[in-house]
Amino acid sequence: MPFKIELRKISFARGQNTILDGVDLTVEPGHVVVFGGRSGSGKSALLEICAGHLKPAGGSVLWDGENVSAMSRYELYDWRKSIGYVFQVHALIANHSVFDNIALPLKCGTDLSGEQRKNKVLALMDELEIGHDIMTRFPETLPAAQLKSVAIARALINEPEVLLLDEPFSGVDPLTVNRLISVLHGKWKKGGMSIVMASHSLSAWPEWSAGRFVLKDGRLEPAGNAFATVKDLGGNQRYNQRYSYAK
Amino acid sequence: MIKGVFSIVRGTWNMVYSMSGLLFDTLYAAVRKGRAPNLSLMSQVNRQILYTGVEAFSLVGAIAVLCGSAIVLVAMLNMPKLGVGEYFGNILVIVVVGELGPFVTSLVVVGRSGSALAAYIGTMKVSREIDALEMMGIDPIQFLVQPAFVGIVVSIVCLNVYFITIAILGGLTVAQFVTGVPLGIFFDKILEALQFKDIFFSLLKSVAFGLIVALVSSWHGLNVRNVRMVPIAALNAVVGSMFFTLAVNLMLSFAYYVL
């Protein structure tokens, strides 16, 4: 079952720059929350705080009511077995092939046999339309869109209860974006996992998201509809029309 | 001046303290109850042994023949003149088995694999691969440092045995060509002088040096913060490993004569 994530009065700074200033966010089990914001507004920091990777300067992160900062390193690792995380940079293991990268969470966290792992990885690759021909290739030989698909596959292979996505569709062509969104939608509907996504690409915000926010001046504000969101982010009407961000 | 010395001592103390923490974490990660299975451990250990041990075989073999020949020739030609010819076997055991074998092999491993390991882990840190491992719930120490420890220790021990064998056999063969004295006579002297204690301390040194190389290199790699620090980490891994290897070598050599 997905678990509830609560951020209470989160503040975070890099040097003298305040990035997050009293952010409150609750992700109910099975809900989809999306937030946007300008580059450098703290989207990645907020996601990493959600995952317990960055320690906030103030406030607390709770996973099912348990304080993350009070957890030991090993407790965190145990929790994270049920979290899928996609970094803004693909962060695939450079000396592992595409297949080994996707299979890594299974190899280092489950007792599945080699055959079972292979079947599971191949099925997911088919679902995400990752060609079997790139299975033995290494990450540095792949284009950005395929790297993102592989990174998403790696995050999904363990059937996570919570999926955290940091700019998952940047540098990805629209067709692949549609495919990835439909796969995510299918997994969300089937398994009821929670999804938290940071993306400044409003066209990629799923319509099925329960919460939409904009990070502005270190605070998280409700975004309303996608059309209004561009204004919140500092865009203008002409820009919206030209790039058809809004429906 | 005093302030500078104090800051160097404090910096070294902090580094040793932090390294001992990494050593403890590595040992604890291996025995911790409820640790996740790591099915890729053996393949990573094998890969480390391939890079550190197998690929260094020809280099270590060449160094062993050259060192062994020089020592055997110098000992054969000079010891009788000094009236200590009967101690030929003892000298060879002390120099080759006790000192050169473990130390030269560890130097080769430091130069080849220590710097490579620090650069590898450092690059993974910069490209966020280590963060990705942590996000997957994979302990980077269990995934990266443990296989390096096992692989490097096994490699250095095997290289040490190989070095000693090649140095003695190669050296005696070269000496036979130069002096014409049958190989068997000197070989018997070496076997007479060789004791269990010599072999034990030689292997103990190899294990200790392997742990030092793996620990110091991994620590420098894990402490990389940006891409500019990667070559510095590789450099510091070599310098630090050599320093600690020499220090521990001195301690173990002292222990050999005391015990």
Boltz contact constraints between the chains, C-beta under 6 A:
constraints:
  - contact:
      token1: [A, 77]
      token2: [B, 137]
      max_distance: 6.0
  - contact:
      token1: [A, 77]
      token2: [B, 139]
      max_distance: 6.0
  - contact:
      token1: [A, 80]
      token2: [B, 137]
      max_distance: 6.0
  - contact:
      token1: [A, 81]
      token2: [B, 137]
      max_distance: 6.0
  - contact:
      token1: [A, 85]
      token2: [B, 135]
      max_distance: 6.0
  - contact:
      token1: [A, 87]
      token2: [B, 128]
      max_distance: 6.0
  - contact:
      token1: [A, 89]
      token2: [B, 128]
      max_distance: 6.0
  - contact:
      token1: [A, 91]
      token2: [B, 128]
      max_distance: 6.0
  - contact:
      token1: [A, 91]
      token2: [B, 129]
      max_distance: 6.0
  - contact:
      token1: [A, 91]
      token2: [B, 132]
      max_distance: 6.0
  - contact:
      token1: [A, 93]
      token2: [B, 129]
      max_distance: 6.0
  - contact:
      token1: [A, 105]
      token2: [B, 136]
      max_distance: 6.0
  - contact:
      token1: [A, 107]
      token2: [B, 39]
      max_distance: 6.0
  - contact:
      token1: [A, 107]
      token2: [B, 40]
      max_distance: 6.0
  - contact:
      token1: [A, 108]
      token2: [B, 36]
      max_distance: 6.0
  - contact:
      token1: [A, 108]
      token2: [B, 38]
      max_distance: 6.0
  - contact:
      token1: [A, 108]
      token2: [B, 138]
      max_distance: 6.0
  - contact:
      token1: [A, 109]
      token2: [B, 36]
      max_distance: 6.0
  - contact:
      token1: [A, 111]
      token2: [B, 37]
      max_distance: 6.0
